[in-house]
Amino acid sequence: MRTFVHLLLFAAAIAVAVGVFGPLVGTVDARNVQFSDLRSGFASGRSLDQIGAQSGSFTTSLAIGLLGVAAVVLVAALVGSRILGWIGVLVGLAGLGVLTWRLDQRFDHELRTEYRHLLSGTWGLYLVGGGLVLSLLLLLIPRERRLPPSPGPGF
């Protein structure tokens, strides 16, 4: 990878890691969304505020998954592995996609009518999503071309 790709990928991984601890939608943090909520959907009798107020285990929340993604992208930036970077970015985008799908499935009307209120101040979503999109764009940059060795003197 090129040097600026390493540096920007490193910065994007830090942005994703910091964004995990910020609000994603309204008052909902990644720590409030459990893997069981992503797997089977949010309970039908709960509002977004109630989901934002629930406290679950950190190890079974979306936050640990997104921190793992940030760590994988960080390692990819440090060692220059494009494959590791692609794995991290695709898993992170899949996690945000499933969260979006489950929120839309349960809170469709509320998200459509109050999206300006729910998405204002959601710096965590902007950092996670922006870091993953920036990482995706950086991984699309072609590698440096290696020049063939020049013949020595006398050739």
RAFENRA-V370255 format. One record per residue. RES is the residue in one letter. OMEGA is omega in whole degrees, 0 to 359 (* if undefined). Layout:
# RAFENRA-V370255
res = (RES:RES)
omega = (OMEGA:OMEGA)
This chain:
# RAFENRA-V370255
res = (M:R:T:F:V:H:L:L:L:F:A:A:A:I:A:V:A:V:G:V:F:G:P:L:V:G:T:V:D:A:R:N:V:Q:F:S:D:L:R:S:G:F:A:S:G:R:S:L:D:Q:I:G:A:Q:S:G:S:F:T:T:S:L:A:I:G:L:L:G:V:A:A:V:V:L:V:A:A:L:V:G:S:R:I:L:G:W:I:G:V:L:V:G:L:A:G:L:G:V:L:T:W:R:L:D:Q:R:F:D:H:E:L:R:T:E:Y:R:H:L:L:S:G:T:W:G:L:Y:L:V:G:G:G:L:V:L:S:L:L:L:L:L:I:P:R:E:R:R:L:P:P:S:P:G:P:G:F)
omega = (177:185:181:176:176:184:181:176:175:179:179:178:177:179:178:181:179:181:179:184:178:180:178:178:181:179:184:175:176:178:181:183:180:177:178:175:179:182:187:179:179:180:187:183:186:176:178:178:178:177:178:181:182:178:180:178:180:183:178:181:177:182:181:176:179:174:175:176:179:179:179:178:177:177:177:178:183:183:178:181:177:181:178:177:179:179:180:182:181:177:178:178:176:178:177:178:178:177:179:180:181:177:178:179:185:187:185:183:181:179:180:183:184:185:179:178:184:182:176:180:180:183:177:178:181:179:180:181:179:178:179:178:177:178:178:179:179:179:177:179:182:179:176:175:177:178:177:181:180:179:181:181:179:178:*)
